[in-house]
Amino acid sequence: MSNRIMLKGRHLFLQSLMVGLTNPKMLAFLIALFPLFLNPGKSIAGQLATMTGTFMALSFLALSCFALVASQFTKLIRQPAILGRINRVIALIFFTFGASLILAGLNQFQNSLFQ
């Protein structure tokens, strides 16, 4: 690997690490969730450390699996035929969502007229 690619990868890693460490949503989530599972008769710090370590390890494992799967799919979706099929499926999904919103709105409008 070239030195430039390694530096870019290191920079991206450090940048994402800082974003993760300074994410207030994660801190709020942990502060809201973890106290529900604490045993007041035992060491709070030890329990928090165990829960945090477990949560972080499982998060790392899940995100690593996502990255591995994504790197494998990258090779697949670069093929024009596959990319075209993916685009058609996504367009169909959006069309279906849009049509269902229109139908729900018309149904609600129709119900308000007859009440």
Backbone atoms as SQL, in Angstrom:
CREATE TABLE atoms (id INTEGER PRIMARY KEY, chain TEXT, resi INTEGER, resn TEXT, atom TEXT, x REAL, y REAL, z REAL);
INSERT INTO atoms VALUES
  (1, 'A', 1, 'MET', 'N', 0.833, -1.178, 0.000),
  (2, 'A', 1, 'MET', 'CA', 0.000, 0.000, 0.000),
  (3, 'A', 1, 'MET', 'C', 0.880, 1.244, 0.000),
  (4, 'A', 2, 'SER', 'N', 0.441, 2.235, -0.740),
  (5, 'A', 2, 'SER', 'CA', 1.242, 3.445, -0.796),
  (6, 'A', 2, 'SER', 'C', 1.086, 4.244, 0.496),
  (7, 'A', 3, 'ASN', 'N', 2.058, 5.090, 0.741),
  (8, 'A', 3, 'ASN', 'CA', 2.069, 5.907, 1.953),
  (9, 'A', 3, 'ASN', 'C', 0.887, 6.875, 1.959),
  (10, 'A', 4, 'ARG', 'N', 0.528, 7.390, 0.781),
  (11, 'A', 4, 'ARG', 'CA', -0.568, 8.348, 0.682),
  (12, 'A', 4, 'ARG', 'C', -1.906, 7.694, 1.057),
  (13, 'A', 5, 'ILE', 'N', -2.119, 6.466, 0.612),
  (14, 'A', 5, 'ILE', 'CA', -3.356, 5.765, 0.937),
  (15, 'A', 5, 'ILE', 'C', -3.427, 5.480, 2.431),
  (16, 'A', 6, 'MET', 'N', -2.297, 5.092, 3.028),
  (17, 'A', 6, 'MET', 'CA', -2.277, 4.822, 4.464),
  (18, 'A', 6, 'MET', 'C', -2.572, 6.085, 5.259),
  (19, 'A', 7, 'LEU', 'N', -2.009, 7.221, 4.826),
  (20, 'A', 7, 'LEU', 'CA', -2.273, 8.482, 5.524),
  (21, 'A', 7, 'LEU', 'C', -3.742, 8.878, 5.395),
  (22, 'A', 8, 'LYS', 'N', -4.312, 8.680, 4.215),
  (23, 'A', 8, 'LYS', 'CA', -5.718, 9.008, 4.017),
  (24, 'A', 8, 'LYS', 'C', -6.591, 8.121, 4.908),
  (25, 'A', 9, 'GLY', 'N', -6.288, 6.832, 4.963),
  (26, 'A', 9, 'GLY', 'CA', -7.039, 5.915, 5.812),
  (27, 'A', 9, 'GLY', 'C', -6.917, 6.273, 7.275),
  (28, 'A', 10, 'ARG', 'N', -5.712, 6.630, 7.705),
  (29, 'A', 10, 'ARG', 'CA', -5.489, 7.020, 9.101),
  (30, 'A', 10, 'ARG', 'C', -6.273, 8.294, 9.419),
  (31, 'A', 11, 'HIS', 'N', -6.259, 9.250, 8.490),
  (32, 'A', 11, 'HIS', 'CA', -6.991, 10.499, 8.684),
  (33, 'A', 11, 'HIS', 'C', -8.487, 10.227, 8.801),
  (34, 'A', 12, 'LEU', 'N', -9.021, 9.378, 7.929),
  (35, 'A', 12, 'LEU', 'CA', -10.446, 9.051, 7.985),
  (36, 'A', 12, 'LEU', 'C', -10.802, 8.344, 9.294),
  (37, 'A', 13, 'PHE', 'N', -9.924, 7.454, 9.730),
  (38, 'A', 13, 'PHE', 'CA', -10.179, 6.746, 10.985),
  (39, 'A', 13, 'PHE', 'C', -10.206, 7.725, 12.156),
  (40, 'A', 14, 'LEU', 'N', -9.219, 8.608, 12.234),
  (41, 'A', 14, 'LEU', 'CA', -9.157, 9.568, 13.335),
  (42, 'A', 14, 'LEU', 'C', -10.345, 10.530, 13.303),
  (43, 'A', 15, 'GLN', 'N', -10.735, 10.940, 12.101),
  (44, 'A', 15, 'GLN', 'CA', -11.872, 11.840, 11.977),
  (45, 'A', 15, 'GLN', 'C', -13.156, 11.151, 12.454),
  (46, 'A', 16, 'SER', 'N', -13.377, 9.923, 12.040),
  (47, 'A', 16, 'SER', 'CA', -14.588, 9.222, 12.461),
  (48, 'A', 16, 'SER', 'C', -14.539, 8.873, 13.946),
  (49, 'A', 17, 'LEU', 'N', -13.351, 8.615, 14.482),
  (50, 'A', 17, 'LEU', 'CA', -13.219, 8.368, 15.914),
  (51, 'A', 17, 'LEU', 'C', -13.624, 9.605, 16.711),
  (52, 'A', 18, 'MET', 'N', -13.171, 10.767, 16.280),
  (53, 'A', 18, 'MET', 'CA', -13.524, 12.007, 16.974),
  (54, 'A', 18, 'MET', 'C', -15.024, 12.292, 16.872),
  (55, 'A', 19, 'VAL', 'N', -15.622, 12.017, 15.728),
  (56, 'A', 19, 'VAL', 'CA', -17.065, 12.210, 15.583),
  (57, 'A', 19, 'VAL', 'C', -17.803, 11.286, 16.546),
  (58, 'A', 20, 'GLY', 'N', -17.371, 10.042, 16.630),
  (59, 'A', 20, 'GLY', 'CA', -18.007, 9.086, 17.522),
  (60, 'A', 20, 'GLY', 'C', -17.852, 9.446, 18.982),
  (61, 'A', 21, 'LEU', 'N', -16.668, 9.896, 19.366),
  (62, 'A', 21, 'LEU', 'CA', -16.423, 10.222, 20.770),
  (63, 'A', 21, 'LEU', 'C', -17.148, 11.483, 21.221),
  (64, 'A', 22, 'THR', 'N', -17.399, 12.381, 20.298),
  (65, 'A', 22, 'THR', 'CA', -18.052, 13.640, 20.657),
  (66, 'A', 22, 'THR', 'C', -19.531, 13.657, 20.291),
  (67, 'A', 23, 'ASN', 'N', -20.102, 12.508, 19.987),
  (68, 'A', 23, 'ASN', 'CA', -21.494, 12.418, 19.587),
  (69, 'A', 23, 'ASN', 'C', -22.397, 12.508, 20.822),
  (70, 'A', 24, 'PRO', 'N', -23.119, 13.605, 20.993),
  (71, 'A', 24, 'PRO', 'CA', -23.954, 13.734, 22.194),
  (72, 'A', 24, 'PRO', 'C', -25.133, 12.760, 22.200),
  (73, 'A', 25, 'LYS', 'N', -25.583, 12.314, 21.030),
  (74, 'A', 25, 'LYS', 'CA', -26.696, 11.368, 20.995),
  (75, 'A', 25, 'LYS', 'C', -26.303, 10.044, 21.638),
  (76, 'A', 26, 'MET', 'N', -25.077, 9.615, 21.412),
  (77, 'A', 26, 'MET', 'CA', -24.633, 8.360, 22.011),
  (78, 'A', 26, 'MET', 'C', -24.540, 8.489, 23.526),
  (79, 'A', 27, 'LEU', 'N', -24.010, 9.605, 23.988),
  (80, 'A', 27, 'LEU', 'CA', -23.932, 9.811, 25.437),
  (81, 'A', 27, 'LEU', 'C', -25.322, 9.850, 26.067),
  (82, 'A', 28, 'ALA', 'N', -26.258, 10.524, 25.423),
  (83, 'A', 28, 'ALA', 'CA', -27.626, 10.591, 25.946),
  (84, 'A', 28, 'ALA', 'C', -28.257, 9.196, 25.947),
  (85, 'A', 29, 'PHE', 'N', -27.992, 8.416, 24.914),
  (86, 'A', 29, 'PHE', 'CA', -28.514, 7.052, 24.847),
  (87, 'A', 29, 'PHE', 'C', -27.981, 6.205, 25.990),
  (88, 'A', 30, 'LEU', 'N', -26.682, 6.273, 26.214),
  (89, 'A', 30, 'LEU', 'CA', -26.078, 5.468, 27.272),
  (90, 'A', 30, 'LEU', 'C', -26.553, 5.909, 28.654),
  (91, 'A', 31, 'ILE', 'N', -26.688, 7.211, 28.854),
  (92, 'A', 31, 'ILE', 'CA', -27.143, 7.731, 30.147),
  (93, 'A', 31, 'ILE', 'C', -28.600, 7.338, 30.398),
  (94, 'A', 32, 'ALA', 'N', -29.401, 7.272, 29.343),
  (95, 'A', 32, 'ALA', 'CA', -30.808, 6.901, 29.503),
  (96, 'A', 32, 'ALA', 'C', -30.989, 5.394, 29.649),
  (97, 'A', 33, 'LEU', 'N', -30.174, 4.605, 28.997),
  (98, 'A', 33, 'LEU', 'CA', -30.374, 3.160, 28.970),
  (99, 'A', 33, 'LEU', 'C', -29.726, 2.433, 30.143),
  (100, 'A', 34, 'PHE', 'N', -28.481, 2.714, 30.420),
  (101, 'A', 34, 'PHE', 'CA', -27.727, 1.910, 31.383),
  (102, 'A', 34, 'PHE', 'C', -28.271, 1.935, 32.811),
  (103, 'A', 35, 'PRO', 'N', -28.757, 3.065, 33.332),
  (104, 'A', 35, 'PRO', 'CA', -29.251, 3.034, 34.722),
  (105, 'A', 35, 'PRO', 'C', -30.389, 2.049, 34.952),
  (106, 'A', 36, 'LEU', 'N', -31.116, 1.705, 33.907),
  (107, 'A', 36, 'LEU', 'CA', -32.218, 0.753, 34.051),
  (108, 'A', 36, 'LEU', 'C', -31.725, -0.636, 34.449),
  (109, 'A', 37, 'PHE', 'N', -30.477, -0.945, 34.149),
  (110, 'A', 37, 'PHE', 'CA', -29.948, -2.276, 34.370),
  (111, 'A', 37, 'PHE', 'C', -28.913, -2.342, 35.500),
  (112, 'A', 38, 'LEU', 'N', -28.769, -1.271, 36.239),
  (113, 'A', 38, 'LEU', 'CA', -27.791, -1.250, 37.329),
  (114, 'A', 38, 'LEU', 'C', -28.362, -1.893, 38.586),
  (115, 'A', 39, 'ASN', 'N', -27.522, -2.628, 39.285),
  (116, 'A', 39, 'ASN', 'CA', -27.870, -3.216, 40.575),
  (117, 'A', 39, 'ASN', 'C', -27.299, -2.299, 41.653),
  (118, 'A', 40, 'PRO', 'N', -28.152, -1.630, 42.427),
  (119, 'A', 40, 'PRO', 'CA', -27.643, -0.667, 43.422),
  (120, 'A', 40, 'PRO', 'C', -26.784, -1.301, 44.506),
  (121, 'A', 41, 'GLY', 'N', -26.861, -2.605, 44.681),
  (122, 'A', 41, 'GLY', 'CA', -26.085, -3.270, 45.719),
  (123, 'A', 41, 'GLY', 'C', -24.656, -3.570, 45.309),
  (124, 'A', 42, 'LYS', 'N', -24.332, -3.341, 44.057),
  (125, 'A', 42, 'LYS', 'CA', -22.978, -3.635, 43.570),
  (126, 'A', 42, 'LYS', 'C', -22.310, -2.346, 43.091),
  (127, 'A', 43, 'SER', 'N', -21.045, -2.457, 42.755),
  (128, 'A', 43, 'SER', 'CA', -20.265, -1.310, 42.296),
  (129, 'A', 43, 'SER', 'C', -20.848, -0.737, 41.000),
  (130, 'A', 44, 'ILE', 'N', -21.259, 0.512, 41.058),
  (131, 'A', 44, 'ILE', 'CA', -21.849, 1.171, 39.891),
  (132, 'A', 44, 'ILE', 'C', -20.800, 1.337, 38.798),
  (133, 'A', 45, 'ALA', 'N', -19.601, 1.766, 39.174),
  (134, 'A', 45, 'ALA', 'CA', -18.544, 1.993, 38.179),
  (135, 'A', 45, 'ALA', 'C', -18.194, 0.697, 37.453),
  (136, 'A', 46, 'GLY', 'N', -18.103, -0.394, 38.180),
  (137, 'A', 46, 'GLY', 'CA', -17.789, -1.675, 37.557),
  (138, 'A', 46, 'GLY', 'C', -18.874, -2.130, 36.597),
  (139, 'A', 47, 'GLN', 'N', -20.118, -1.932, 37.003),
  (140, 'A', 47, 'GLN', 'CA', -21.233, -2.311, 36.139),
  (141, 'A', 47, 'GLN', 'C', -21.267, -1.452, 34.872),
  (142, 'A', 48, 'LEU', 'N', -21.062, -0.145, 35.050),
  (143, 'A', 48, 'LEU', 'CA', -21.045, 0.749, 33.886),
  (144, 'A', 48, 'LEU', 'C', -19.902, 0.399, 32.943),
  (145, 'A', 49, 'ALA', 'N', -18.736, 0.091, 33.508),
  (146, 'A', 49, 'ALA', 'CA', -17.595, -0.276, 32.669),
  (147, 'A', 49, 'ALA', 'C', -17.880, -1.559, 31.896),
  (148, 'A', 50, 'THR', 'N', -18.496, -2.536, 32.554),
  (149, 'A', 50, 'THR', 'CA', -18.829, -3.796, 31.884),
  (150, 'A', 50, 'THR', 'C', -19.851, -3.587, 30.774),
  (151, 'A', 51, 'MET', 'N', -20.906, -2.831, 31.079),
  (152, 'A', 51, 'MET', 'CA', -21.938, -2.586, 30.067),
  (153, 'A', 51, 'MET', 'C', -21.396, -1.767, 28.896),
  (154, 'A', 52, 'THR', 'N', -20.597, -0.751, 29.207),
  (155, 'A', 52, 'THR', 'CA', -20.030, 0.071, 28.141),
  (156, 'A', 52, 'THR', 'C', -19.088, -0.743, 27.270),
  (157, 'A', 53, 'GLY', 'N', -18.233, -1.536, 27.889),
  (158, 'A', 53, 'GLY', 'CA', -17.314, -2.374, 27.128),
  (159, 'A', 53, 'GLY', 'C', -18.039, -3.380, 26.251),
  (160, 'A', 54, 'THR', 'N', -19.071, -4.002, 26.802),
  (161, 'A', 54, 'THR', 'CA', -19.862, -4.960, 26.020),
  (162, 'A', 54, 'THR', 'C', -20.558, -4.271, 24.863),
  (163, 'A', 55, 'PHE', 'N', -21.166, -3.122, 25.144),
  (164, 'A', 55, 'PHE', 'CA', -21.869, -2.380, 24.092),
  (165, 'A', 55, 'PHE', 'C', -20.907, -1.957, 22.984),
  (166, 'A', 56, 'MET', 'N', -19.750, -1.446, 23.370),
  (167, 'A', 56, 'MET', 'CA', -18.781, -0.998, 22.368),
  (168, 'A', 56, 'MET', 'C', -18.225, -2.168, 21.558),
  (169, 'A', 57, 'ALA', 'N', -17.958, -3.291, 22.221),
  (170, 'A', 57, 'ALA', 'CA', -17.446, -4.465, 21.503),
  (171, 'A', 57, 'ALA', 'C', -18.472, -4.980, 20.497),
  (172, 'A', 58, 'LEU', 'N', -19.739, -5.036, 20.917),
  (173, 'A', 58, 'LEU', 'CA', -20.773, -5.500, 19.990),
  (174, 'A', 58, 'LEU', 'C', -21.003, -4.504, 18.860),
  (175, 'A', 59, 'SER', 'N', -20.924, -3.225, 19.164),
  (176, 'A', 59, 'SER', 'CA', -21.047, -2.203, 18.110),
  (177, 'A', 59, 'SER', 'C', -19.907, -2.330, 17.108),
  (178, 'A', 60, 'PHE', 'N', -18.688, -2.510, 17.614),
  (179, 'A', 60, 'PHE', 'CA', -17.530, -2.664, 16.732),
  (180, 'A', 60, 'PHE', 'C', -17.692, -3.899, 15.852),
  (181, 'A', 61, 'LEU', 'N', -18.152, -5.003, 16.438),
  (182, 'A', 61, 'LEU', 'CA', -18.347, -6.235, 15.677),
  (183, 'A', 61, 'LEU', 'C', -19.403, -6.043, 14.592),
  (184, 'A', 62, 'ALA', 'N', -20.526, -5.408, 14.941),
  (185, 'A', 62, 'ALA', 'CA', -21.589, -5.188, 13.963),
  (186, 'A', 62, 'ALA', 'C', -21.127, -4.269, 12.836),
  (187, 'A', 63, 'LEU', 'N', -20.458, -3.176, 13.188),
  (188, 'A', 63, 'LEU', 'CA', -20.001, -2.238, 12.160),
  (189, 'A', 63, 'LEU', 'C', -18.908, -2.851, 11.287),
  (190, 'A', 64, 'SER', 'N', -18.074, -3.699, 11.871),
  (191, 'A', 64, 'SER', 'CA', -17.054, -4.398, 11.080),
  (192, 'A', 64, 'SER', 'C', -17.703, -5.346, 10.086),
  (193, 'A', 65, 'CYS', 'N', -18.758, -6.020, 10.519),
  (194, 'A', 65, 'CYS', 'CA', -19.483, -6.908, 9.598),
  (195, 'A', 65, 'CYS', 'C', -20.131, -6.108, 8.474),
  (196, 'A', 66, 'PHE', 'N', -20.728, -4.958, 8.811),
  (197, 'A', 66, 'PHE', 'CA', -21.310, -4.109, 7.776),
  (198, 'A', 66, 'PHE', 'C', -20.253, -3.666, 6.779),
  (199, 'A', 67, 'ALA', 'N', -19.085, -3.286, 7.266),
  (200, 'A', 67, 'ALA', 'CA', -18.007, -2.840, 6.380),
  (201, 'A', 67, 'ALA', 'C', -17.539, -3.975, 5.475),
  (202, 'A', 68, 'LEU', 'N', -17.435, -5.166, 6.019),
  (203, 'A', 68, 'LEU', 'CA', -17.010, -6.319, 5.221),
  (204, 'A', 68, 'LEU', 'C', -18.028, -6.628, 4.128),
  (205, 'A', 69, 'VAL', 'N', -19.296, -6.644, 4.492),
  (206, 'A', 69, 'VAL', 'CA', -20.344, -6.913, 3.506),
  (207, 'A', 69, 'VAL', 'C', -20.362, -5.809, 2.449),
  (208, 'A', 70, 'ALA', 'N', -20.233, -4.556, 2.886),
  (209, 'A', 70, 'ALA', 'CA', -20.237, -3.431, 1.938),
  (210, 'A', 70, 'ALA', 'C', -19.060, -3.508, 0.976),
  (211, 'A', 71, 'SER', 'N', -17.896, -3.914, 1.468),
  (212, 'A', 71, 'SER', 'CA', -16.740, -4.009, 0.574),
  (213, 'A', 71, 'SER', 'C', -16.946, -5.109, -0.459),
  (214, 'A', 72, 'GLN', 'N', -17.640, -6.169, -0.090),
  (215, 'A', 72, 'GLN', 'CA', -17.921, -7.237, -1.055),
  (216, 'A', 72, 'GLN', 'C', -18.984, -6.799, -2.062),
  (217, 'A', 73, 'PHE', 'N', -19.989, -6.049, -1.592),
  (218, 'A', 73, 'PHE', 'CA', -21.036, -5.583, -2.495),
  (219, 'A', 73, 'PHE', 'C', -20.532, -4.502, -3.449),
  (220, 'A', 74, 'THR', 'N', -19.481, -3.809, -3.076),
  (221, 'A', 74, 'THR', 'CA', -18.935, -2.770, -3.942),
  (222, 'A', 74, 'THR', 'C', -18.524, -3.364, -5.283),
  (223, 'A', 75, 'LYS', 'N', -17.899, -4.522, -5.244),
  (224, 'A', 75, 'LYS', 'CA', -17.487, -5.182, -6.479),
  (225, 'A', 75, 'LYS', 'C', -18.704, -5.547, -7.320),
  (226, 'A', 76, 'LEU', 'N', -19.767, -5.964, -6.645),
  (227, 'A', 76, 'LEU', 'CA', -20.963, -6.406, -7.350),
  (228, 'A', 76, 'LEU', 'C', -21.708, -5.239, -7.980),
  (229, 'A', 77, 'ILE', 'N', -21.911, -4.146, -7.236),
  (230, 'A', 77, 'ILE', 'CA', -22.743, -3.061, -7.755),
  (231, 'A', 77, 'ILE', 'C', -22.018, -2.164, -8.747),
  (232, 'A', 78, 'ARG', 'N', -20.753, -2.388, -8.957),
  (233, 'A', 78, 'ARG', 'CA', -20.051, -1.614, -9.993),
  (234, 'A', 78, 'ARG', 'C', -20.340, -2.153, -11.387),
  (235, 'A', 79, 'GLN', 'N', -20.993, -3.294, -11.452),
  (236, 'A', 79, 'GLN', 'CA', -21.378, -3.847, -12.754),
  (237, 'A', 79, 'GLN', 'C', -22.616, -3.092, -13.240),
  (238, 'A', 80, 'PRO', 'N', -22.580, -2.552, -14.458),
  (239, 'A', 80, 'PRO', 'CA', -23.698, -1.730, -14.943),
  (240, 'A', 80, 'PRO', 'C', -25.050, -2.452, -14.928),
  (241, 'A', 81, 'ALA', 'N', -25.086, -3.727, -15.254),
  (242, 'A', 81, 'ALA', 'CA', -26.365, -4.445, -15.283),
  (243, 'A', 81, 'ALA', 'C', -26.963, -4.550, -13.879),
  (244, 'A', 82, 'ILE', 'N', -26.133, -4.846, -12.903),
  (245, 'A', 82, 'ILE', 'CA', -26.606, -4.955, -11.514),
  (246, 'A', 82, 'ILE', 'C', -27.055, -3.592, -11.002),
  (247, 'A', 83, 'LEU', 'N', -26.279, -2.562, -11.299),
  (248, 'A', 83, 'LEU', 'CA', -26.621, -1.211, -10.861),
  (249, 'A', 83, 'LEU', 'C', -27.952, -0.758, -11.457),
  (250, 'A', 84, 'GLY', 'N', -28.201, -1.103, -12.708),
  (251, 'A', 84, 'GLY', 'CA', -29.485, -0.773, -13.338),
  (252, 'A', 84, 'GLY', 'C', -30.651, -1.443, -12.638),
  (253, 'A', 85, 'ARG', 'N', -30.480, -2.719, -12.267),
  (254, 'A', 85, 'ARG', 'CA', -31.547, -3.429, -11.546),
  (255, 'A', 85, 'ARG', 'C', -31.795, -2.801, -10.180),
  (256, 'A', 86, 'ILE', 'N', -30.711, -2.455, -9.485),
  (257, 'A', 86, 'ILE', 'CA', -30.852, -1.824, -8.166),
  (258, 'A', 86, 'ILE', 'C', -31.596, -0.499, -8.299),
  (259, 'A', 87, 'ASN', 'N', -31.253, 0.294, -9.306),
  (260, 'A', 87, 'ASN', 'CA', -31.926, 1.583, -9.522),
  (261, 'A', 87, 'ASN', 'C', -33.409, 1.391, -9.805),
  (262, 'A', 88, 'ARG', 'N', -33.758, 0.370, -10.583),
  (263, 'A', 88, 'ARG', 'CA', -35.168, 0.115, -10.879),
  (264, 'A', 88, 'ARG', 'C', -35.934, -0.305, -9.622),
  (265, 'A', 89, 'VAL', 'N', -35.336, -1.137, -8.800),
  (266, 'A', 89, 'VAL', 'CA', -35.989, -1.577, -7.564),
  (267, 'A', 89, 'VAL', 'C', -36.195, -0.391, -6.630),
  (268, 'A', 90, 'ILE', 'N', -35.187, 0.456, -6.492),
  (269, 'A', 90, 'ILE', 'CA', -35.313, 1.630, -5.629),
  (270, 'A', 90, 'ILE', 'C', -36.381, 2.585, -6.156),
  (271, 'A', 91, 'ALA', 'N', -36.425, 2.769, -7.485),
  (272, 'A', 91, 'ALA', 'CA', -37.454, 3.622, -8.078),
  (273, 'A', 91, 'ALA', 'C', -38.847, 3.055, -7.811),
  (274, 'A', 92, 'LEU', 'N', -38.993, 1.753, -7.902),
  (275, 'A', 92, 'LEU', 'CA', -40.282, 1.114, -7.625),
  (276, 'A', 92, 'LEU', 'C', -40.687, 1.306, -6.164),
  (277, 'A', 93, 'ILE', 'N', -39.722, 1.184, -5.267),
  (278, 'A', 93, 'ILE', 'CA', -40.008, 1.389, -3.836),
  (279, 'A', 93, 'ILE', 'C', -40.476, 2.818, -3.585),
  (280, 'A', 94, 'PHE', 'N', -39.772, 3.801, -4.159),
  (281, 'A', 94, 'PHE', 'CA', -40.173, 5.195, -3.969),
  (282, 'A', 94, 'PHE', 'C', -41.535, 5.478, -4.600),
  (283, 'A', 95, 'PHE', 'N', -41.783, 4.913, -5.770),
  (284, 'A', 95, 'PHE', 'CA', -43.074, 5.090, -6.425),
  (285, 'A', 95, 'PHE', 'C', -44.187, 4.520, -5.551),
  (286, 'A', 96, 'THR', 'N', -43.954, 3.337, -4.983),
  (287, 'A', 96, 'THR', 'CA', -44.954, 2.703, -4.114),
  (288, 'A', 96, 'THR', 'C', -45.218, 3.551, -2.877),
  (289, 'A', 97, 'PHE', 'N', -44.159, 4.074, -2.254),
  (290, 'A', 97, 'PHE', 'CA', -44.342, 4.952, -1.095),
  (291, 'A', 97, 'PHE', 'C', -45.147, 6.191, -1.477),
  (292, 'A', 98, 'GLY', 'N', -44.799, 6.801, -2.590),
  (293, 'A', 98, 'GLY', 'CA', -45.507, 7.995, -3.038),
  (294, 'A', 98, 'GLY', 'C', -46.971, 7.718, -3.318),
  (295, 'A', 99, 'ALA', 'N', -47.236, 6.613, -4.004),
  (296, 'A', 99, 'ALA', 'CA', -48.621, 6.254, -4.321),
  (297, 'A', 99, 'ALA', 'C', -49.413, 5.968, -3.044),
  (298, 'A', 100, 'SER', 'N', -48.801, 5.295, -2.086),
  (299, 'A', 100, 'SER', 'CA', -49.517, 5.007, -0.839),
  (300, 'A', 100, 'SER', 'C', -49.806, 6.290, -0.063),
  (301, 'A', 101, 'LEU', 'N', -48.886, 7.262, -0.107),
  (302, 'A', 101, 'LEU', 'CA', -49.149, 8.543, 0.554),
  (303, 'A', 101, 'LEU', 'C', -50.296, 9.290, -0.118),
  (304, 'A', 102, 'ILE', 'N', -50.305, 9.261, -1.439),
  (305, 'A', 102, 'ILE', 'CA', -51.392, 9.927, -2.178),
  (306, 'A', 102, 'ILE', 'C', -52.721, 9.267, -1.856),
  (307, 'A', 103, 'LEU', 'N', -52.758, 7.939, -1.882),
  (308, 'A', 103, 'LEU', 'CA', -54.003, 7.226, -1.593),
  (309, 'A', 103, 'LEU', 'C', -54.464, 7.460, -0.155),
  (310, 'A', 104, 'ALA', 'N', -53.537, 7.484, 0.784),
  (311, 'A', 104, 'ALA', 'CA', -53.909, 7.748, 2.175),
  (312, 'A', 104, 'ALA', 'C', -54.460, 9.165, 2.318),
  (313, 'A', 105, 'GLY', 'N', -53.835, 10.125, 1.640),
  (314, 'A', 105, 'GLY', 'CA', -54.314, 11.498, 1.692),
  (315, 'A', 105, 'GLY', 'C', -55.685, 11.645, 1.058),
  (316, 'A', 106, 'LEU', 'N', -55.908, 10.977, -0.085),
  (317, 'A', 106, 'LEU', 'CA', -57.214, 11.031, -0.735),
  (318, 'A', 106, 'LEU', 'C', -58.284, 10.376, 0.133),
  (319, 'A', 107, 'ASN', 'N', -57.923, 9.272, 0.756),
  (320, 'A', 107, 'ASN', 'CA', -58.869, 8.581, 1.632),
  (321, 'A', 107, 'ASN', 'C', -59.249, 9.473, 2.815),
  (322, 'A', 108, 'GLN', 'N', -58.261, 10.138, 3.399),
  (323, 'A', 108, 'GLN', 'CA', -58.529, 11.030, 4.527),
  (324, 'A', 108, 'GLN', 'C', -59.372, 12.218, 4.080),
  (325, 'A', 109, 'PHE', 'N', -59.075, 12.748, 2.903),
  (326, 'A', 109, 'PHE', 'CA', -59.842, 13.872, 2.362),
  (327, 'A', 109, 'PHE', 'C', -61.281, 13.454, 2.098),
  (328, 'A', 110, 'GLN', 'N', -61.458, 12.267, 1.519),
  (329, 'A', 110, 'GLN', 'CA', -62.791, 11.762, 1.224),
  (330, 'A', 110, 'GLN', 'C', -63.590, 11.538, 2.502),
  (331, 'A', 111, 'ASN', 'N', -62.930, 11.006, 3.528),
  (332, 'A', 111, 'ASN', 'CA', -63.605, 10.788, 4.810),
  (333, 'A', 111, 'ASN', 'C', -64.008, 12.116, 5.460),
  (334, 'A', 112, 'SER', 'N', -63.197, 13.154, 5.299),
  (335, 'A', 112, 'SER', 'CA', -63.537, 14.449, 5.901),
  (336, 'A', 112, 'SER', 'C', -64.709, 15.118, 5.170),
  (337, 'A', 113, 'LEU', 'N', -64.883, 14.807, 3.886),
  (338, 'A', 113, 'LEU', 'CA', -66.000, 15.384, 3.145),
  (339, 'A', 113, 'LEU', 'C', -67.346, 14.810, 3.585),
  (340, 'A', 114, 'PHE', 'N', -67.356, 13.550, 3.929),
  (341, 'A', 114, 'PHE', 'CA', -68.610, 12.871, 4.247),
  (342, 'A', 114, 'PHE', 'C', -68.910, 12.815, 5.732),
  (343, 'A', 115, 'GLN', 'N', -68.209, 13.571, 6.541),
  (344, 'A', 115, 'GLN', 'CA', -68.488, 13.581, 7.983),
  (345, 'A', 115, 'GLN', 'C', -69.224, 14.824, 8.376);
